[in-house]
Amino acid sequence: MAKSLFVGNLPWTTTEDELKTKFEEHVKVIVVRIVTDKFSGKSKGFGFVEVDDADMDKAISAMNGQKFGDRELVVNEARPKKEKSDRPSRDFGSRY
């Protein structure tokens, strides 16, 4: 089974191939995705790396705090995305 890792504090110019290569120095990578702004297409400075369940702890200990470009990576297990219904209501009352 695969686990998804959150990778934060990425240099803005990092490509998915560069991130995959860096992680593959330590573990086998299944999928890499860098999150981008939907309007500009520029990196938001974080992404996700999917690895085998058995390799998760190894990947975190090897990569968390490691220098990548001019930044130190933040790597931990990704949390599930919250459903939109978990967000606070934006109902400002019935004014109309």
Sequence and secondary structure as in RCSB ss.txt:
>XXXX:A:sequence
MAKSLFVGNLPWTTTEDELKTKFEEHVKVIVVRIVTDKFSGKSKGFGFVEVDDADMDKAISAMNGQKFGDRELVV
NEARPKKEKSDRPSRDFGSRY
>XXXX:A:secstr
 EEEEEEES  TT  HHHHHHHHTTTS EEEEEEEE TTT  EEEEEEEEEEGGGHHHHHHHHTT EETTEE EE
EE      GGGS         
